[in-house]
Amino acid sequence: METSRITYTGDLRTEALHVKSGQLFITDAPVDNQGRGEAFSPTDLLATSLGACAITVVGIAARTHGFNVDGTEIKITKIMASDPRRVGEVIVEMNFPDIKYTDKEKSIIRHTINTCPVSQSLNPDLKQTFILNFAG
């Protein structure tokens, strides 16, 4: 089944449709690459997808093992590289809620992040840095 449809609307902007839900979003080229930077760039989406995927699989693991990660906030930093222009590193900083996680739960979280399908799909040359901050 078709996942999405993308229309190039001009001026380095696209409109993407998620076929199943009907949700739309736009992308815009970044300011440092001739764009307006008024929306996520395609490389922003790549970096953001890594963080979203990681917390999604962690959420699945947490549900399976009977603990909670609701309210986790994630900061994404994308670092570009050149020759060729590409994403060189994605830093995913996960700030977990003020819950006293057990060592076993923390181990499950750490292991699960490394199984994220987006992470597994990216070129091994792209540096993926995960920072886990547990408040409790």
Secondary structure, DSSP 8 states (H G I E B T S, - for coil): ---EEEEEEETTEEEEEETTT--EEEEE--GGGTS---S--HHHHHHHHHHHHHHHHHHHHHHHHT---TT-EEEEEEEEETTTTEEEEEEEEEE--S----HHHHHHHHHHHTT-HHHHHS-TTSEEEEEEE---
